[in-house]
Amino acid sequence: MALHGLGKVTIGVPNVEETIAYYTDFGLQPRGSGVFATRDGGEQLEIVHAPRRRLVELAVAADDADDIAAIASRLGKLGVPVEHEASVLRAVEPITGTTVKAVVRPRITVDPAPPATRYNGPGRIERSGRAPFLAREAVQPRKLGHAVLGTTNLQATMGFFTEGLGFKVSDYMGDRAAFLRCSVEHHNVLVMAAPVSFLHHTSWQVDDVDDVGRGARDMLEGNPERHMWGLGRHHAGSNFFWYLKDPAGNFSEYYADMDTIPEDELWSPEVLHGLAGLYSWGPPPPPSFLEPDDLAALMTGAHSAG
C-alpha cells in the first residue's frame, strides 16, 4: 500500500484556548500555537479558529513522490482540482469541504508496549507479582489512529477516498457508513451519511485497555461533562474504546487493540447492521453519540459547543 496512515488533523473551533487546554489534558504534547504531538507520530493535531467546529485538513502519509503523482492522476480523472508539488498534494473533498493533504513522510515506528502491559490468562502467565499498571505515568497517546466524518453524499465522499486517494474498504455499516483504511489498521477514516458535513471524532492509540480506562479516569476527574461513551469494545475493528467530548463538541477517543490487516492479506468487507455492528459489549451508545447535540445548529450554520 502506497499510503501508510494518517499524518495530522487540523480541527477548526470557535473556542481555541478552551480546546487547547482539553487536548493538553488528553495527554497530547503541546508544541505551541495550537500544535500537538503524539509519543510516536510527531505533530499530529493542530487547533485553529473557525466559526463552527469542523475538520479543516486531514493529512495522509505516502511513501514517495511517485505515490503522490499517482494520487494526483486518479483525482484528476475524478474531476477534483489538485495542487501538486513533488512530495505534497492538496485537494478539497467536494462534499465535506475538508482539505486533504497527501505528503511523503517516514512510516511511524511504534515501540512495542512494555512487558507491564501483558495480561495473565487461564493457564497462561505473562507476568508475575502485583500488576504494575497503577505505577505508570500519565497516559500519552502513541499516535493518531483515525477520523470520522459525516457527509451529505456518502458515495461521493467514499469515492474520493477510495478511487482518488487509494484507501481500501474494510467493512460497511449497512448502507450508512464505511470503514476505510490507508494502513494495516482496520480503519483510518470512517465516512458516514449525515444531514450535514461535520467532524464526529478523532481517535488516538494508547497501549492497552488499562490506558483507555486510566486516560478516561483522569479526563473525567473534576470534569464529568466530558464523558460520552465507554468503556466498551467495538465490533468493527474490535478495539477497546472510551469517547470523551471536547469543549467545541467534537468527540475524542482513546483506543487500544485494533484489528490489523497486513498489506498482502486478502480481506473481504462485511456488511454490519444495527448497534450490534457498532459494539460487542459495553454500555449502549447515548443518543447524542449517534446524533450530536449541535447537529441542528451545524445544519443552520449556527454553533453550539454543547
C-alpha positions as CSV (number, residue, x, y, z in Angstrom):
1,M,0.0,0.0,0.0
2,A,1.4,3.4,-1.0
3,L,-0.3,5.1,1.8
4,H,0.7,4.1,5.3
5,G,-1.5,6.1,7.8
6,L,-2.7,9.5,8.9
7,G,-0.2,12.2,9.3
8,K,-2.2,15.0,11.0
9,V,-5.6,16.5,11.6
10,T,-6.3,20.2,11.8
11,I,-9.5,21.0,13.7
12,G,-11.3,24.3,13.5
13,V,-13.2,25.5,16.6
14,P,-14.6,28.8,17.8
15,N,-13.2,28.4,21.3
16,V,-9.5,27.8,20.6
17,E,-8.0,28.3,24.1
18,E,-10.5,26.0,25.8
19,T,-10.0,23.3,23.2
20,I,-6.2,23.6,23.5
21,A,-6.5,23.1,27.3
22,Y,-8.7,20.0,26.7
23,Y,-6.2,18.2,24.4
24,T,-3.4,19.1,26.8
25,D,-5.3,17.3,29.5
26,F,-5.9,14.5,27.0
27,G,-2.2,13.7,27.0
28,L,-1.1,15.1,23.7
29,Q,2.2,17.1,23.9
30,P,1.8,20.8,23.2
31,R,4.3,22.2,20.7
32,G,3.0,25.8,20.7
33,S,0.5,27.7,18.6
34,G,-2.2,25.0,19.0
35,V,0.0,22.2,17.6
36,F,0.2,18.9,19.5
37,A,2.4,15.8,19.1
38,T,1.9,12.1,20.0
39,R,4.6,9.9,21.5
40,D,5.5,8.1,18.3
41,G,3.8,10.1,15.5
42,G,5.2,13.6,15.9
43,E,3.0,16.6,15.3
44,Q,-0.5,15.1,14.6
45,L,-3.0,17.7,15.8
46,E,-3.5,21.4,15.2
47,I,-6.3,23.5,16.6
48,V,-7.2,26.7,14.7
49,H,-10.0,29.2,14.8
50,A,-13.2,28.6,12.8
51,P,-16.7,30.0,13.1
52,R,-18.0,26.5,13.8
53,R,-16.3,23.2,14.6
54,R,-15.1,21.3,11.6
55,L,-12.3,19.2,10.2
56,V,-10.2,21.8,8.3
57,E,-7.5,19.5,7.0
58,L,-6.6,15.8,7.0
59,A,-3.1,14.8,6.1
60,V,-2.4,11.2,4.9
61,A,1.1,9.8,4.7
62,A,2.6,8.3,1.5
63,D,5.9,6.5,0.8
64,D,7.4,8.6,-2.1
65,A,6.8,11.2,-4.8
66,D,5.6,8.5,-7.2
67,D,2.7,7.7,-4.8
68,I,1.8,11.4,-4.7
69,A,1.8,11.6,-8.5
70,A,-0.4,8.6,-8.8
71,I,-2.9,10.2,-6.4
72,A,-2.9,13.4,-8.4
73,S,-3.7,11.4,-11.6
74,R,-6.6,9.5,-10.0
75,L,-8.1,12.6,-8.5
76,G,-7.7,14.4,-11.9
77,K,-9.8,11.6,-13.5
78,L,-12.5,12.2,-10.9
79,G,-12.5,15.9,-11.9
80,V,-11.1,17.0,-8.5
81,P,-8.8,20.1,-8.7
82,V,-5.4,19.3,-7.3
83,E,-2.4,21.4,-6.1
84,H,0.6,19.2,-6.7
85,E,4.2,19.5,-5.9
86,A,6.8,16.8,-5.8
87,S,6.2,15.5,-2.3
88,V,2.9,17.2,-1.4
89,L,-0.6,17.2,-2.8
90,R,-3.7,19.1,-1.7
91,A,-7.2,18.6,-2.8
92,V,-10.6,19.6,-1.3
93,E,-13.1,16.7,-0.7
94,P,-16.0,18.3,-2.6
95,I,-18.8,17.3,-0.2
96,T,-17.4,18.0,3.2
97,G,-15.1,20.8,2.2
98,T,-12.2,19.2,4.0
99,T,-8.8,19.8,2.6
100,V,-6.9,16.5,2.3
101,K,-3.2,16.7,2.0
102,A,-1.1,13.7,0.9
103,V,2.5,14.1,2.0
104,V,5.7,12.0,1.8
105,R,6.8,11.1,5.3
106,P,8.5,8.2,7.0
107,R,6.4,5.4,8.4
108,I,5.6,5.8,12.1
109,T,7.5,3.3,14.2
110,V,5.7,2.5,17.4
111,D,7.9,0.9,20.0
112,P,6.3,-2.3,21.5
113,A,4.4,-1.8,24.7
114,P,6.4,-2.7,27.8
115,P,6.0,-6.1,29.5
116,A,3.9,-4.4,32.2
117,T,1.0,-4.3,29.7
118,R,0.9,-8.1,29.3
119,Y,-2.1,-9.9,30.9
120,N,-2.3,-13.2,32.6
121,G,-5.0,-15.7,31.5
122,P,-6.2,-19.1,32.5
123,G,-3.2,-21.4,32.4
124,R,-1.0,-18.6,30.9
125,I,1.3,-16.5,33.0
126,E,2.6,-13.4,31.2
127,R,3.8,-11.5,34.3
128,S,4.3,-12.3,38.0
129,G,3.8,-10.3,41.1
130,R,1.4,-7.4,41.6
131,A,0.1,-5.8,38.4
132,P,2.2,-2.6,37.9
133,F,-0.3,-0.5,35.9
134,L,-1.0,1.8,38.8
135,A,2.6,2.9,38.8
136,R,2.5,4.1,35.2
137,E,2.9,7.7,34.2
138,A,0.0,9.7,32.9
139,V,-1.4,8.4,29.6
140,Q,0.1,9.9,26.4
141,P,-1.4,8.7,23.1
142,R,1.1,6.8,20.9
143,K,-0.4,8.1,17.5
144,L,-3.4,9.3,15.7
145,G,-5.4,6.4,14.5
146,H,-8.5,7.6,12.6
147,A,-11.0,10.3,12.0
148,V,-14.8,10.0,11.4
149,L,-16.6,12.4,9.0
150,G,-20.2,12.9,8.4
151,T,-21.1,13.6,4.8
152,T,-24.3,14.5,2.9
153,N,-23.2,12.3,0.0
154,L,-21.7,9.1,1.2
155,Q,-21.0,7.6,-2.2
156,A,-19.2,10.7,-3.4
157,T,-17.0,11.0,-0.3
158,M,-16.2,7.3,-0.4
159,G,-15.2,7.6,-4.0
160,F,-12.8,10.5,-3.2
161,F,-11.1,8.4,-0.6
162,T,-11.1,5.0,-2.4
163,E,-10.9,5.8,-6.1
164,G,-8.9,9.0,-5.6
165,L,-6.6,8.6,-2.7
166,G,-6.3,4.8,-2.7
167,F,-8.0,3.9,0.6
168,K,-9.4,0.4,0.9
169,V,-12.8,-0.6,2.3
170,S,-12.6,-2.8,5.5
171,D,-16.3,-3.0,6.5
172,Y,-19.7,-1.4,6.0
173,M,-22.3,-0.3,8.4
174,G,-25.3,-1.2,6.3
175,D,-25.6,1.5,3.7
176,R,-24.9,4.3,6.1
177,A,-21.2,4.2,6.7
178,A,-17.9,2.7,5.5
179,F,-14.7,1.9,7.4
180,L,-11.7,2.8,5.2
181,R,-8.0,2.1,5.7
182,C,-4.8,3.5,4.4
183,S,-2.6,1.5,6.7
184,V,-2.5,-2.0,8.2
185,E,-5.1,-0.9,10.9
186,H,-8.7,-1.8,10.3
187,H,-9.7,1.8,9.6
188,N,-8.1,5.3,9.4
189,V,-11.2,7.1,8.1
190,L,-14.8,6.3,8.6
191,V,-17.3,8.2,6.4
192,M,-21.0,8.2,7.4
193,A,-24.2,9.5,6.0
194,A,-25.4,12.6,7.8
195,P,-27.7,15.6,7.2
196,V,-24.7,17.9,7.4
197,S,-21.0,17.5,6.9
198,F,-19.1,17.5,10.2
199,L,-16.3,16.0,12.2
200,H,-17.7,13.3,14.5
201,H,-14.5,12.2,16.3
202,T,-10.7,11.7,16.2
203,S,-9.2,8.5,17.7
204,W,-5.8,8.2,19.5
205,Q,-4.0,4.9,20.2
206,V,-2.8,4.1,23.7
207,D,-1.0,1.0,25.0
208,D,-3.9,-1.2,26.3
209,V,-7.3,-1.3,27.9
210,D,-5.8,-0.1,31.2
211,D,-4.6,3.1,29.5
212,V,-8.0,3.5,27.9
213,G,-9.5,3.4,31.4
214,R,-6.8,5.4,33.1
215,G,-6.9,8.1,30.5
216,A,-10.7,8.5,30.8
217,R,-10.5,8.5,34.5
218,D,-8.0,11.4,34.5
219,M,-10.0,13.3,32.0
220,L,-13.3,12.9,34.0
221,E,-11.9,13.8,37.4
222,G,-13.5,17.1,38.1
223,N,-14.9,17.2,34.6
224,P,-17.7,14.6,34.4
225,E,-19.4,16.5,31.5
226,R,-16.6,15.3,29.2
227,H,-17.9,11.7,29.3
228,M,-19.6,10.5,26.2
229,W,-19.4,6.7,25.8
230,G,-17.4,3.8,27.3
231,L,-15.8,1.6,28.4
232,G,-16.6,-0.8,25.6
233,R,-15.3,-2.9,22.7
234,H,-16.2,-2.3,19.1
235,H,-17.4,-5.0,16.7
236,A,-15.9,-3.4,13.5
237,G,-12.1,-3.1,14.3
238,S,-12.5,-4.9,17.6
239,N,-10.8,-2.1,19.6
240,F,-11.4,-1.1,23.2
241,F,-12.8,2.4,23.3
242,W,-13.8,5.3,25.5
243,Y,-15.2,8.5,24.0
244,L,-14.9,12.0,25.5
245,K,-16.2,15.4,24.3
246,D,-14.1,18.4,23.8
247,P,-15.3,22.0,24.6
248,A,-16.2,22.6,20.9
249,G,-18.4,19.5,20.7
250,N,-16.0,17.1,18.9
251,F,-15.6,13.6,20.3
252,S,-12.1,12.2,21.0
253,E,-11.5,8.5,21.6
254,Y,-8.8,6.5,23.4
255,Y,-8.5,3.2,21.7
256,A,-6.3,0.0,22.0
257,D,-6.1,-3.4,20.4
258,M,-7.5,-2.7,16.9
259,D,-7.7,-5.4,14.2
260,T,-4.8,-5.3,11.7
261,I,-4.9,-6.2,8.1
262,P,-1.4,-6.9,6.6
263,E,-0.9,-5.3,3.3
264,D,-0.7,-8.6,1.4
265,E,-3.6,-10.3,3.2
266,L,-6.9,-10.9,1.4
267,W,-9.7,-9.2,3.2
268,S,-13.5,-9.4,2.5
269,P,-15.5,-6.5,3.8
270,E,-18.6,-7.4,5.9
271,V,-21.9,-5.5,5.9
272,L,-22.8,-5.0,9.6
273,H,-26.2,-3.9,10.7
274,G,-27.6,-2.1,13.8
275,L,-26.0,-1.4,17.1
276,A,-24.6,-5.0,17.2
277,G,-22.3,-3.9,14.3
278,L,-21.2,-0.9,16.3
279,Y,-20.1,-2.5,19.5
280,S,-19.8,-6.0,21.0
281,W,-20.0,-5.1,24.7
282,G,-20.2,-2.1,27.0
283,P,-23.0,0.4,27.8
284,P,-25.3,1.3,24.9
285,P,-24.3,4.5,23.0
286,P,-26.2,7.6,24.1
287,P,-28.4,9.3,21.5
288,S,-26.0,12.2,21.5
289,F,-23.2,10.0,20.3
290,L,-25.2,8.8,17.3
291,E,-26.6,12.3,16.6
292,P,-24.5,15.0,18.3
293,D,-26.5,17.7,20.3
294,D,-25.3,20.5,18.0
295,L,-26.2,18.8,14.7
296,A,-29.3,21.1,14.1
297,A,-27.1,24.1,14.8
298,L,-24.5,22.9,12.4
299,M,-27.2,22.4,9.8
300,T,-28.4,26.0,10.1
301,G,-24.8,27.4,10.2
302,A,-25.0,28.4,13.8
303,H,-22.8,26.9,16.5
304,S,-23.4,25.4,19.9
305,A,-20.5,23.8,21.7
306,G,-23.0,21.9,23.8
